[in-house]
Amino acid sequence: MKMQLKYGKGKLYFEIDAKNYMGTLLPNEKEHGLTGKDEVIRALENPIGTKRLSQIVSKGETVAIVTSDITRPMPSKTVLPLVIGELKSAGIEEEDISVVFALGSHRRHSEEEKRMLAGDEIFESRINLLDSDPSDCVKLGVCRNGTPVDIFRPVAEADRVVCLGNIEYHYFAGYSGGAKALMPGVSSRRAIQINHSNMVKEEARAGNMDTNPVRQDIDETGSHIKIDFIVNVVLNSKKEIASAVAGDYLKAHRKGCSLLDAMYGVRIEEKADIVVVSPGGYPKDINLYQSQKGLDNAKHAARDGGIVILAASSKEGFGEKTFEQWMKNMTPDQMIRETRENFKLGGHKAAAIAMILKKASIFMVSDLDKDTVNKIGFRPFDTVQEALDAAIDELGEDSKVLLLPLAGSTLPIFSS
């Protein structure tokens, strides 16, 4: 059986014996009646679990709208004007509205980046656009897991709080969206550190919600600061709005997660001996830091003791300095322990890979030199065919092989 995978800006070709082929997992991008701006309007007019936003706020109140920073694909430029229109229809003045870009632990924006995120009209209005500051937070309480709820002062002190975001699978928070705009979006560094240190626990995984300690903190944030309304979107592979939900920060978010599952969650009844995975080609495999998401999704389809074959160009190397240092200089156990005790951005993705290496071997086809691939605990190969043949030799001639050609946006869901 002839197969192909996207790799960088090209493709890789290989063959699988029919007796070994278990299947190919692909996302199911359903067509919706409304998309883009029209779908957001529909969601705003039909909120889940709350009144319309225009019926919640009152003239004279201050409103903080928290939305994603430039590292996220959230189309704030499309959603913000619609949300602000709802506020204005209730008599809220522009000078009483603040748009807060949730930086988490990321760098601050330039003024031009703020313009790009908000759009010209909002940027040039009397609406206040500001980056969150983890050093200027109000202590509001402590979660049951021991994580402090420290929220950026302008958000904590606003009369009303509206959270925007896109919903996608998150490899240790379960899903993005909902109250994640606040925790970790506008939280203190200490709160982010304590919350994210839970990522090394088994329950902290993509698609898991209720028992996920990272997500539990996120959702419990709403017990300490009132989240009046959310607007979340689900994007298709072209980063266009396919679905939108609005309303209660838990009920609307859960509905959005179910819409995401329908598009990108693929159920499997058994795990494979060998999973052949591509993040989806350029730019998703431009470096190992980017490729990690597809690799992490693939782990859900591989049995313990199995092999994951990662075909990811990584032409630009590791993509992040701390990530590279951890990958090259620490054992998997050291990375996991360090993340538990001293969470560090960059290192957290290395720890996620370390958790995969604890359960499966990783064979890699890439543009990295072989010594580097060996140094990080992967096994290098020149072609997918060579990697696949070696994997079958190692695990047996009847090994079952599963393909994930678009692993960056496909979550295998194992039904045990």
Summary of the structure (lengths in Angstrom):
residues: 416
radius of gyration: 22.0
end to end distance: 28.8
largest distance: 71.7
contacts: 1502
relative contact order: 0.15
helix: 37%
strand: 25%
